Amino acid sequence: MKWMIASDIHGSAFYCEKMLKAFEREQADKLLLLGDILYHGPRNDLPKGYAPKKVIELLNNIKEKILCVRGNCDAEVDQMVLEFPIMAEYAMITEGDLNIFVTHGHHFNEKKLPPMFEKTQEGSSNKEGSNNKENHNILLHGHTHVPVCRVHESYTYMNPGSVSIPKENSEHSYMILENGAFWWKTLDGETYLNFKGSKPERGYCREEYR
C-alpha cells in the first residue's frame, strides 16, 4: 500500500489541484488528509485560489481513495457537502510493524499525547533513536503548517506541513508512506527529507525539521 499524506488545504483550489496532480504522479493507492479542508480559518490569510466549492468538487471526484480526520476548522456543514467521512478525531493505521496514530493536532500532539503513547512514554527506558518496539509508534498530525520529523524515546512525531499555507519558511508539501518508509516532498515532487527505521536520513534531513 502506498499512501500520500497531506494536510491543511484550507479551501485553496489552486493548491488542491497541485496536490491531486502529485497524487496522480505518485500513483499512490490512498490519500490521507489530516484535516482543515475547506475553511481558511480566522488566523490565516486567504490562500491563493481560495474556492471551497471547487475543492469540494475536486475531492469528491476521488472520494473512494480518501481517508480523512477532522481538523479544528472543519464543521458538520462541511460533512454535508463532502462525500467521504471527515468527522473522526483520529484514525489508526498499521503498516508493517508501525503503529500510526493519525490526527489533526489540535487535540493530540507532542504536548498532549494520545493515551496509548503516554503509557509507553512513561514505561520506556530506551534511549532516543533505539530500535526497540516502542520506537515504532508514529504520531502523525498537521495543524501547525510546519513539516517535522522528530524522534522521541517511545514514538516519532511527523508532520507533512501544509499544502496551501506553509509556515516558518517551509515548502508547500506532502508526505509519502510506502513499505515502512516516509518521504517529505514539495508539490513539484522534490524530496527534501526521508525517514526509515529510527532516525531521519541525514542525506535529506535539515536541522529545522527535527
Solvent accessible surface area in square Angstrom, and as a share of the most:
residue,aa,sasa,rsa
1,M,119,0.53
2,K,35,0.15
3,W,25,0.09
4,M,0,0.00
5,I,1,0.00
6,A,0,0.00
7,S,1,0.01
8,D,1,0.00
9,I,2,0.01
10,H,2,0.01
11,G,0,0.00
12,S,0,0.00
13,A,10,0.08
14,F,74,0.31
15,Y,26,0.10
16,C,0,0.00
17,E,68,0.31
18,K,62,0.26
19,M,0,0.00
20,L,28,0.14
21,K,138,0.58
22,A,0,0.00
23,F,14,0.06
24,E,135,0.60
25,R,119,0.43
26,E,18,0.08
27,Q,154,0.69
28,A,11,0.09
29,D,70,0.36
30,K,64,0.27
31,L,0,0.00
32,L,1,0.01
33,L,2,0.01
34,L,0,0.00
35,G,2,0.02
36,D,3,0.02
37,I,2,0.01
38,L,9,0.05
39,Y,92,0.35
40,H,37,0.16
41,G,2,0.02
42,P,114,0.72
43,R,189,0.69
44,N,23,0.12
45,D,123,0.64
46,L,112,0.56
47,P,12,0.08
48,K,123,0.52
49,G,39,0.37
50,Y,70,0.27
51,A,38,0.29
52,P,39,0.24
53,K,173,0.73
54,K,75,0.32
55,V,0,0.00
56,I,31,0.16
57,E,90,0.40
58,L,27,0.13
59,L,0,0.00
60,N,21,0.11
61,N,103,0.53
62,I,33,0.17
63,K,87,0.37
64,E,113,0.51
65,K,79,0.33
66,I,18,0.09
67,L,64,0.32
68,C,5,0.03
69,V,0,0.00
70,R,66,0.24
71,G,1,0.01
72,N,65,0.33
73,C,19,0.12
74,D,6,0.03
75,A,41,0.32
76,E,125,0.56
77,V,92,0.53
78,D,17,0.09
79,Q,52,0.23
80,M,157,0.70
81,V,66,0.38
82,L,6,0.03
83,E,104,0.47
84,F,7,0.03
85,P,106,0.66
86,I,0,0.00
87,M,52,0.23
88,A,50,0.39
89,E,66,0.30
90,Y,112,0.43
91,A,18,0.14
92,M,81,0.36
93,I,15,0.08
94,T,99,0.57
95,E,25,0.11
96,G,74,0.71
97,D,76,0.39
98,L,13,0.06
99,N,59,0.30
100,I,1,0.00
101,F,9,0.04
102,V,0,0.00
103,T,3,0.02
104,H,0,0.00
105,G,2,0.02
106,H,52,0.23
107,H,89,0.40
108,F,43,0.18
109,N,35,0.18
110,E,50,0.23
111,K,201,0.85
112,K,122,0.52
113,L,20,0.10
114,P,1,0.00
115,P,94,0.59
116,M,82,0.37
117,F,0,0.00
118,E,73,0.33
119,K,161,0.68
120,T,41,0.24
121,Q,66,0.29
122,E,147,0.66
123,G,66,0.64
124,S,17,0.11
125,S,109,0.71
126,N,22,0.11
127,K,169,0.71
128,E,116,0.52
129,G,31,0.30
130,S,28,0.18
131,N,115,0.59
132,N,75,0.39
133,K,150,0.63
134,E,52,0.23
135,N,3,0.02
136,H,32,0.14
137,N,10,0.05
138,I,1,0.01
139,L,0,0.00
140,L,1,0.01
141,H,4,0.02
142,G,0,0.00
143,H,47,0.21
144,T,59,0.34
145,H,5,0.02
146,V,21,0.12
147,P,0,0.00
148,V,12,0.07
149,C,0,0.00
150,R,82,0.30
151,V,15,0.09
152,H,43,0.19
153,E,70,0.32
154,S,0,0.00
155,Y,4,0.01
156,T,1,0.01
157,Y,7,0.03
158,M,0,0.00
159,N,0,0.00
160,P,0,0.00
161,G,0,0.00
162,S,0,0.00
163,V,0,0.00
164,S,6,0.04
165,I,28,0.14
166,P,32,0.20
167,K,82,0.35
168,E,139,0.62
169,N,163,0.83
170,S,17,0.11
171,E,69,0.31
172,H,57,0.25
173,S,0,0.00
174,Y,0,0.00
175,M,0,0.00
176,I,3,0.02
177,L,3,0.01
178,E,56,0.25
179,N,118,0.61
180,G,20,0.20
181,A,9,0.07
182,F,1,0.00
183,W,73,0.26
184,W,0,0.00
185,K,33,0.14
186,T,15,0.09
187,L,8,0.04
188,D,114,0.59
189,G,25,0.24
190,E,117,0.52
191,T,35,0.21
192,Y,12,0.05
193,L,0,0.00
194,N,24,0.12
195,F,4,0.02
196,K,121,0.51
197,G,41,0.39
198,S,16,0.11
199,K,117,0.49
200,P,13,0.08
201,E,79,0.35
202,R,164,0.60
203,G,74,0.71
204,Y,100,0.38
205,C,14,0.08
206,R,99,0.36
207,E,123,0.55
208,E,109,0.49
209,Y,6,0.02
210,R,85,0.31
